[in-house]
């Protein structure tokens, strides 16, 4: 594609060209690995005078030594050597998939790292499962599946370490500024800080997927979103203490016209403000309780039971979707909200056939992007990608939450 063609190309053509070039690059990288193993099998010193194939590649490719050594290590895992003292390749099926250009380097490393922790007798079937999942998921989701496989094969894991109790010293300050933003500061004992860091670190993972592209949020933004998710988890906890006989909640007031259109603003709590579009997201579930007002500000609905998802319906939703239903997302049910496929404000019923479980990130994405969701004939949700991702809009599903093939 020449420069003029690049300027004239639409989004779909640019994405198609990127995909085709990535396939060529990945296929070439796989062939480079096979060549390095072949050179080593014949004797790199006899052929080129170098003491190791990594040093040869370092000079040929003009890359740092560490990068050259990683390339050679990856090649050994994929390709069998003809040396007399060499064993079989760790991931031969992955090598075949890599040769076609279908696997990125992080994906290959994820599969290889997982297989090194799996007993030899289970590697072939585990590799097949990982490659099947890799066709529709990113390397982080494949790593999560690998962790599930390892946990299934070794459910006890490593024995816990004994630690001495630490005297807690905890302080926290949370105050609202006139601009509507909140400032948080505090200090904690080592145990509390470590637990908070582990929680936020898990929730702050980058959301890079083949469908959504790279996650461009800064570390501070990712940890801010993670803190918001942690608050949601706490508010949804079944043993949360009551306030005035009710579970802790925040009231959002919005006019019916603004809720239906997604335009305008809504009142958050006593004095806060959010957009009507954001209120529309929250109206799907009961994380915030929306109060819908008529033209004269009269209350039309304050969390009606027929709209809010009941505990029994929520359990059915958890059992069906088993976590965020968006393709490639690994968030478990406790991190998710119920989304009305046909919005409640547009007459959509609060029933299982009109609900899907989504994490906060993908809930907002669905409200704001070209993605669409529907319930398929088998009763499970499937997602239609925007045209720029797939011209055919082939339905996609999240298979990460399904039981392992050999776990029955």
C-alpha positions in Angstrom: 0.0 0.0 0.0 1.7 3.2 -1.2 1.5 6.6 0.7 -1.4 7.9 -1.5 -3.3 4.7 -0.9 -2.8 5.0 2.8 -4.2 8.5 2.8 -7.3 7.4 0.9 -7.9 4.2 2.8 -10.8 3.9 5.3 -10.5 2.4 8.7 -11.4 -1.1 7.6 -8.8 -1.1 4.8 -6.1 0.2 7.2 -7.0 -2.5 9.8 -7.0 -5.2 7.0 -3.5 -4.1 5.9 -2.1 -4.1 9.4 -3.5 -7.7 9.9 -1.9 -8.9 6.7 1.5 -7.4 7.5 1.4 -8.8 11.1 0.8 -12.3 9.6 3.8 -11.9 7.3 6.0 -10.6 10.1 5.0 -13.4 12.6 5.5 -16.1 9.9 8.9 -14.7 9.2 9.8 -14.7 12.9 8.8 -18.4 13.1 10.9 -19.3 10.2 13.9 -17.5 11.7 13.5 -19.6 14.8 13.5 -22.8 12.8 16.7 -21.7 10.9 18.5 -20.9 14.2 17.8 -24.4 15.5 19.0 -25.9 12.2 22.2 -23.9 12.3 22.8 -25.0 15.9 22.1 -28.6 15.0 24.8 -28.5 12.2 27.3 -26.7 14.5 27.3 -22.9 14.5 31.1 -22.7 15.1 31.8 -25.0 12.2 29.5 -23.0 9.9 30.1 -19.4 10.9 32.8 -19.4 13.6 30.6 -18.2 16.4 30.6 -19.9 19.8 26.8 -19.8 20.0 23.9 -19.3 17.7 22.6 -16.5 20.0 25.8 -14.5 19.4 25.4 -15.1 15.6 21.9 -13.9 15.7 22.9 -10.9 17.8 25.2 -9.7 15.1 23.0 -10.7 12.1 19.9 -9.0 13.5 21.7 -6.2 15.3 19.7 -6.8 18.5 20.8 -6.8 22.2 22.3 -10.1 23.5 19.4 -10.6 25.8 16.9 -10.3 23.0 18.9 -12.7 20.8 19.0 -15.3 23.7 15.2 -15.0 24.2 14.7 -15.6 20.5 16.9 -18.8 20.6 15.2 -20.0 23.8 11.8 -19.6 22.1 13.1 -21.4 19.0 14.3 -24.4 21.1 10.8 -24.7 22.7 9.1 -24.8 19.3 11.5 -26.7 17.0 13.1 -30.1 17.6 16.9 -30.2 17.3 18.8 -32.9 15.3 21.5 -32.9 17.9 22.1 -36.3 19.5 21.7 -35.0 23.0 18.5 -32.9 22.3 15.1 -34.0 23.3 11.7 -33.4 21.6 10.4 -29.8 21.2 8.2 -28.6 24.1 5.5 -27.1 21.9 5.5 -28.6 18.4 1.8 -27.8 17.7 2.5 -24.1 18.6 5.4 -24.1 16.1 2.9 -25.2 13.3 0.5 -22.4 14.3 3.3 -19.9 14.5 4.6 -20.8 11.0 1.2 -19.7 9.6 1.6 -16.3 11.2 -1.3 -16.7 13.5 0.5 -16.2 16.9 2.2 -13.2 18.3 5.5 -13.5 20.2 3.7 -12.8 23.6 1.2 -15.5 22.8 3.9 -18.0 22.0 5.8 -17.1 25.2 2.6 -17.5 27.2 1.9 -21.0 25.9 5.5 -22.1 26.3 5.7 -20.8 29.9 2.4 -22.6 30.7 3.6 -25.9 29.2 6.8 -25.8 31.2 4.7 -26.0 34.4 2.5 -28.9 33.2 3.5 -32.6 33.6 4.7 -34.2 30.3 1.7 -36.6 30.1 -0.7 -33.6 30.0 1.2 -31.3 27.7 -0.2 -32.4 24.4 -3.9 -32.0 25.4 -3.1 -28.7 27.3 -1.3 -27.3 24.3 -4.3 -28.2 22.0 -6.7 -26.4 24.4 -4.5 -23.3 24.7 -4.1 -23.0 20.9 -7.9 -23.4 20.4 -8.5 -20.6 22.9 -5.8 -18.5 21.3 -7.7 -18.3 18.1 -10.2 -15.9 19.7 -8.4 -14.5 22.7 -5.4 -12.4 23.6 -2.3 -13.7 25.4 -3.4 -12.5 28.8 -6.7 -14.5 28.5 -4.7 -17.5 27.3 -2.4 -17.1 30.4 -5.5 -17.1 32.6 -6.7 -20.4 31.0 -3.2 -21.8 31.5 -3.4 -20.9 35.2 -6.7 -22.7 35.4 -5.2 -25.8 33.8 -2.3 -25.7 36.2 -4.6 -25.3 39.2 -6.7 -28.2 38.0 -3.7 -30.5 37.7 -2.2 -29.3 41.0 -5.2 -28.1 43.1 -3.2 -27.8 46.4 -0.5 -25.6 45.0 2.5 -24.5 47.1 2.1 -24.7 50.9 1.4 -21.3 52.5 4.1 -19.5 54.4 3.6 -18.8 58.1 3.8 -15.1 58.9 3.8 -13.2 62.2 0.9 -10.8 62.8 1.5 -7.1 62.4 0.0 -4.4 64.6 -2.3 -2.4 62.3 -1.7 1.3 61.9 -4.3 2.7 59.5 -5.4 6.2 58.6 -7.5 7.4 55.7 -8.9 10.8 54.5 -11.5 11.2 51.7 -12.8 14.6 50.8 -14.8 16.2 48.0 -13.5 19.3 46.3 -15.7 22.1 44.8 -14.8 20.9 41.3 -16.6 17.6 42.0 -13.4 15.5 42.2 -12.4 13.6 45.3 -9.0 13.4 47.0 -7.9 10.3 48.8 -4.9 10.0 51.1 -3.8 7.7 53.9 -1.2 5.3 55.3 -1.5 1.7 56.3 0.4 -1.1 57.9 2.4 -3.4 55.7 -0.2 -6.2 55.7 -3.1 -3.9 54.7 -1.0 -2.1 52.1 0.1 -5.4 50.6 -3.5 -6.7 50.4 -4.7 -3.4 48.9 -1.9 -3.5 46.4 -2.7 -7.1 45.4 -6.4 -6.2 44.9 -5.7 -3.1 42.9 -3.0 -4.7 40.9 -5.3 -7.5 39.9 -8.1 -5.1 38.9 -5.7 -2.7 37.1 -4.5 -5.2 34.5 -4.2 -3.8 31.0 -7.3 -4.6 28.9 -5.5 -5.3 25.6 -7.5 -7.6 23.5 -7.5 -8.4 19.7 -10.9 -6.8 19.4 -10.3 -3.6 21.4 -6.6 -2.9 20.6 -4.0 -1.7 23.1 -4.9 -0.2 26.5 -3.6 3.3 26.4 -4.5 4.2 30.0 -1.6 5.5 32.2 -0.8 3.4 35.3 -2.5 6.1 37.5 -5.6 5.9 35.3 -5.7 2.1 35.5 -5.3 2.1 39.3 -8.0 4.8 39.5 -10.4 2.5 37.6 -9.3 -0.4 39.7 -10.2 1.5 42.9 -13.7 2.2 41.4 -14.1 -1.5 40.7 -13.0 -2.4 44.2 -15.7 0.0 45.6 -18.3 -1.8 43.4 -17.2 -5.1 44.8 -17.6 -3.9 48.4 -21.0 -2.4 47.7 -22.2 -5.7 46.2 -20.9 -7.7 49.1 -23.7 -9.7 50.8 -22.5 -8.8 54.3 -22.2 -5.1 53.8 -23.4 -3.3 57.0 -26.8 -1.5 56.8 -27.4 2.2 56.9 -30.8 3.3 58.3 -32.2 -0.2 57.6 -30.9 -0.3 54.0 -27.8 -1.4 52.2 -25.4 1.4 51.4 -26.4 3.0 48.1 -26.1 6.3 46.1 -29.2 7.9 44.6 -29.1 9.3 41.0 -31.9 11.6 39.9 -32.5 12.0 36.1 -35.4 13.1 34.0 -37.1 10.4 31.9 -36.5 12.3 28.7 -32.8 12.6 29.4 -32.6 8.9 30.5 -34.1 7.8 27.2 -32.0 10.1 25.0 -28.7 9.8 26.9 -28.4 13.6 26.7 -28.3 16.1 29.6 -27.2 15.6 33.1 -28.2 13.8 36.3 -27.8 14.5 40.0 -25.4 12.2 41.8 -26.0 11.9 45.6 -26.6 15.3 47.2 -24.6 17.7 45.0 -22.6 15.7 42.4 -23.3 15.7 38.6 -22.9 13.0 36.0 -24.0 12.8 32.4 -27.4 11.3 31.5 -25.4 8.8 29.3 -23.6 7.6 32.4 -26.9 7.4 34.3 -28.2 5.2 31.5 -25.3 2.8 32.2 -26.1 2.7 35.9 -29.8 2.3 35.3 -29.1 -1.2 34.0 -28.3 -2.5 37.5 -28.7 -1.5 41.1 -25.1 -0.4 41.8 -26.6 3.1 41.9 -30.3 3.6 42.5 -31.8 5.8 39.7 -34.7 8.1 40.5 -36.5 8.9 37.3 -38.3 12.2 37.3 -41.2 13.5 35.1 -41.4 17.0 33.5 -42.4 18.6 36.8 -39.6 16.7 38.7 -42.2 14.3 40.2 -40.7 10.9 41.0 -41.8 8.3 38.3 -39.6 5.5 39.5 -37.2 5.0 42.4 -35.6 1.6 41.8 -38.7 -0.3 40.9 -38.6 -4.0 41.9 -39.7 -5.0 38.4 -36.7 -3.2 36.9 -33.9 -4.0 39.4 -32.4 -7.4 39.0 -33.7 -9.6 41.9 -31.2 -11.9 43.8 -32.7 -15.0 42.2 -32.5 -13.5 38.7 -28.9 -12.4 39.4 -28.0 -16.0 40.5 -29.5 -17.3 37.3 -27.4 -14.7 35.3 -24.3 -15.8 37.2 -24.9 -19.4 36.4 -25.5 -18.8 32.7 -22.7 -16.3 32.0 -20.2 -17.3 34.8 -18.5 -13.9 34.5 -18.2 -11.0 32.0 -19.7 -12.3 28.8 -17.7 -10.0 26.5 -15.3 -12.0 24.3 -11.9 -12.5 25.9 -12.8 -11.0 29.3 -11.8 -13.0 32.3 -13.6 -11.0 35.0 -15.6 -13.2 37.4 -19.3 -12.6 38.3 -18.5 -10.6 41.5 -16.8 -8.0 39.2 -19.8 -7.7 36.9 -23.1 -5.8 36.5 -26.4 -6.8 34.8 -26.9 -5.1 31.4 -30.4 -4.8 29.8 -29.9 -5.7 26.1 -33.0 -3.7 25.3 -32.7 -0.8 27.8 -35.3 -0.5 30.6 -36.0 3.1 29.6 -36.9 1.8 26.1 -39.4 -0.8 27.4 -37.0 -3.7 27.8 -38.1 -6.3 30.4 -36.0 -7.3 33.4 -35.8 -11.0 32.6 -33.0 -13.4 31.8 -33.6 -13.3 28.0 -32.9 -9.5 28.1 -29.9 -9.5 30.4 -26.2 -10.1 30.1 -23.4 -10.0 32.6 -20.7 -7.4 31.9 -17.7 -5.9 33.9 -17.8 -2.2 34.3 -15.4 -1.5 31.4 -17.2 -3.6 28.9 -20.6 -2.4 30.2 -19.6 1.2 29.3 -18.0 0.0 26.0 -21.3 -1.6 24.9 -23.2 1.6 25.7 -20.7 3.8 23.8 -19.4 1.8 20.8 -20.5 -0.1 17.8 -20.6 -3.5 19.6 -24.0 -5.1 20.0 -25.1 -8.0 22.1 -28.0 -10.5 21.6 -29.2 -13.8 23.1 -28.6 -16.6 20.7 -31.0 -19.5 20.0 -29.2 -21.7 22.7 -30.0 -19.0 25.3 -26.4 -17.7 25.6 -25.2 -14.1 24.8 -23.2 -13.4 21.7 -21.6 -10.2 20.5 -21.5 -8.6 17.1 -18.3 -6.5 16.5 -18.3 -3.2 14.8 -17.8 -3.1 11.0 -14.2 -1.9 11.2 -13.3 -5.0 13.2 -15.2 -7.5 11.1 -17.0 -6.7 7.9 -19.2 -9.8 8.2 -19.9 -9.0 11.9 -19.5 -12.6 12.8 -20.9 -13.3 16.3 -18.3 -13.8 19.0 -18.6 -15.5 22.4 -16.5 -15.7 25.6 -15.5 -19.3 26.2 -13.1 -18.5 29.0 -15.7 -19.1 31.7 -16.7 -22.6 30.4 -15.6 -25.7 32.2 -12.2 -27.2 31.2 -12.5 -29.9 28.5 -10.9 -32.6 30.7 -12.3 -31.4 34.1 -15.5 -33.4 33.9 
